Amino acid sequence: MTEATPATSQRADLEQAVRTYGGYWDTERGLRTLRDAGHEPRDKHTRRILRDLAQEGLLTKVADRPVRYLAVQAE
């Protein structure tokens, strides 16, 4: 991951990470990813981004408590 610039948003960086790395995603992994990209994320905002990505079909919810998602594989 490259360091965040003012032009990059947390949502864009997290979406790119999901597309690049795939696998399982939860709030903790999202927070770590955003910190590594140079952001100062908040739990609530990170959860919102993950829900948005799931709504758009990039992630599929696989567990409710704690919430966990799986990246959808592009064909």
C-alpha positions in Angstrom: 0.0 0.0 0.0 1.2 3.4 -0.8 1.1 6.3 1.7 -2.1 8.2 1.7 -2.2 11.6 -0.1 -4.8 14.3 0.5 -6.5 13.1 -2.7 -7.0 9.5 -1.4 -10.0 8.7 0.7 -10.3 6.0 3.4 -13.0 4.4 1.3 -10.9 4.4 -1.9 -7.9 2.9 0.0 -10.0 0.2 1.7 -11.8 -0.7 -1.5 -8.4 -1.0 -3.3 -7.1 -3.3 -0.5 -10.1 -5.5 -0.6 -9.7 -5.8 -4.4 -6.0 -6.5 -4.1 -5.8 -8.9 -1.2 -9.3 -10.5 -1.1 -10.0 -12.9 1.8 -11.9 -12.2 5.0 -12.5 -8.7 6.3 -13.7 -7.4 9.6 -13.4 -4.0 11.5 -9.9 -4.8 12.8 -8.4 -5.7 9.5 -10.0 -2.6 8.0 -8.6 -0.4 10.7 -5.1 -1.9 10.3 -5.3 -1.5 6.5 -6.3 2.2 6.8 -3.6 2.9 9.4 -1.0 1.3 7.1 -2.2 3.6 4.3 -1.6 6.6 6.5 -5.1 7.3 7.7 -6.4 7.8 11.3 -9.6 5.7 11.0 -12.4 5.4 13.4 -14.3 2.1 14.1 -17.7 3.4 13.2 -16.5 4.9 9.9 -14.6 1.7 9.0 -17.7 -0.4 9.6 -19.7 1.9 7.4 -17.2 1.5 4.6 -17.3 -2.2 4.9 -21.2 -2.2 4.8 -21.1 0.0 1.8 -18.7 -2.3 0.0 -20.9 -5.3 0.8 -24.0 -3.4 -0.5 -22.1 -2.8 -3.7 -21.3 -6.5 -4.1 -17.6 -6.4 -3.4 -17.9 -8.2 -0.1 -20.4 -10.8 1.2 -21.3 -11.0 4.8 -20.5 -14.4 6.3 -20.9 -13.8 10.0 -23.0 -11.5 12.2 -21.3 -11.4 15.6 -18.6 -10.3 15.1 -19.4 -9.1 11.6 -17.2 -10.7 9.1 -17.1 -10.4 5.3 -15.5 -12.3 2.5 -14.3 -10.6 -0.7 -16.2 -11.6 -3.8 -13.9 -13.0 -6.5 -14.1 -11.2 -9.8 -14.5 -13.5 -12.8 
